[in-house]
Amino acid sequence: MATYIVQRGDTFNAIARKFGVTPDELGALNPQVTNRDRINPGDVLNIPGGELQGSTDMSLHVVANEMGVIFRGSGGVSCDRGNAGVYNVTFTTQVISGWAWHASIGSGDVSAVTPGLVTTQLLGNSGRIIQVRTFDDAGNAADRPFHLSVHEI
């Protein structure tokens, strides 16, 4: 069983819907809630499953080196490097079409500065792949380490 921290604007029924249960099923997991119309931000609810904690607003991230090797990531992610500066990042556990994302050039080593540019685009119909393209500071395709953050909106 996982927990969920109630956020501003949440309702008991909306939380139940978000986690695919009825309000009565969610109520059975949370006997401490005596009035379903009175839940407050910061309240902790038991939810079915074991994957999510905190807000239902999901954020996924990837930090990859210039060869596309992920050394930090979340959300069941893989990265395939194609031509110079082309990386296809696949989120295997979550459809991300309709989400917002942001990428930047940089490694996990805060002392290293890597100049360059980055672009992104959602690929194909699966809704799971973001293509990251990196460039040197002159605009030429080049292998660069990158960070990619994806946020549910």
Salt bridges, closest charged atoms under 4 A:
ASP24 OD1 - ARG36 NH1 2.99
ASP143 OD2 - ARG81 NH2 2.67
GLU152 OE2 - LYS18 NZ 3.14
